[in-house]
Amino acid sequence: MYIEKKVFLNKIAIMTQNSVPTNAVRPDELMTELDIKKDAYYKDLNYLEIKPDKDSEGKAYLTIEQANEIRGLRNHVKVTGSRKNYQSSSIVR
């Protein structure tokens, strides 16, 4: 069986073939949670310079930290109406 280990901020996530780490968030789940469309999601990724990882089937996923950055940006957008001047508190990309 193929097993891959990835390190996420001092946490080790074990991936088996055709799976993602247990701390992963799928883009469609996050878009539903935040009630945003794909266009806003991809603009957020671009603004934050986040590049999602892909599982063994080529499906994208975000780490918890990356998803939290998008949540933070979305909260900023709700309050200010713009992505402008959002201060990221993370070094995760």
C-alpha positions in Angstrom: 0.0 0.0 0.0 1.3 3.4 -0.9 1.6 5.8 2.1 2.7 9.4 2.0 3.5 11.6 5.0 3.1 15.4 4.9 4.1 17.8 7.6 1.6 20.6 8.4 3.0 23.1 11.0 4.6 20.4 13.1 1.7 18.0 12.6 2.2 14.8 10.6 -0.7 13.8 8.4 -0.6 10.3 6.9 -2.1 9.9 3.5 -3.1 6.6 2.0 -3.7 6.1 -1.7 -6.9 7.9 -2.9 -7.2 9.8 0.4 -6.5 13.2 1.9 -5.2 14.0 5.4 -7.8 14.1 8.2 -7.2 17.8 8.7 -8.1 18.6 5.1 -10.9 20.8 3.9 -12.4 20.4 0.4 -13.0 23.6 -1.5 -16.7 22.8 -2.2 -17.3 22.3 1.6 -15.6 25.7 2.4 -17.6 27.5 -0.4 -20.8 26.1 1.0 -19.8 27.0 4.6 -18.9 30.6 3.6 -21.8 30.9 1.1 -19.5 32.0 -1.7 -19.3 31.1 -5.3 -16.2 29.7 -7.1 -15.3 33.1 -8.5 -15.0 34.6 -5.0 -13.2 31.4 -3.7 -10.5 31.6 -6.5 -10.1 35.4 -6.0 -9.5 34.7 -2.3 -6.9 32.0 -3.1 -5.2 34.4 -5.5 -5.3 37.3 -3.0 -3.8 35.1 -0.2 -1.4 33.4 -2.6 -2.6 30.0 -1.5 -2.0 27.0 -3.7 -4.2 24.0 -2.7 -2.7 20.6 -2.6 -4.1 17.7 -4.6 -4.9 14.2 -3.4 -3.9 11.0 -5.4 -7.0 11.4 -7.5 -6.1 15.0 -8.4 -8.8 16.6 -6.3 -7.9 19.8 -4.5 -7.9 20.3 -0.8 -6.9 22.9 1.7 -5.2 22.5 5.1 -7.1 23.7 8.1 -4.7 26.6 8.3 -5.3 27.6 4.7 -9.1 27.3 5.2 -8.9 29.5 8.3 -7.0 32.1 6.3 -9.9 32.2 3.8 -12.4 32.4 6.6 -10.5 35.3 8.1 -10.4 37.1 4.7 -14.1 36.4 4.2 -14.9 37.9 7.6 -12.8 41.0 6.7 -14.7 41.3 3.4 -18.1 41.1 5.3 -17.0 43.9 7.7 -15.2 46.2 5.2 -16.7 45.2 1.8 -13.2 44.7 0.3 -10.2 42.4 0.4 -8.0 45.6 0.6 -5.9 46.0 3.7 -6.6 42.4 5.0 -3.7 41.5 7.3 -2.9 37.8 7.2 -1.7 36.4 10.5 -0.4 33.2 8.9 2.7 32.1 7.1 0.9 29.2 5.5 0.7 29.4 1.7 
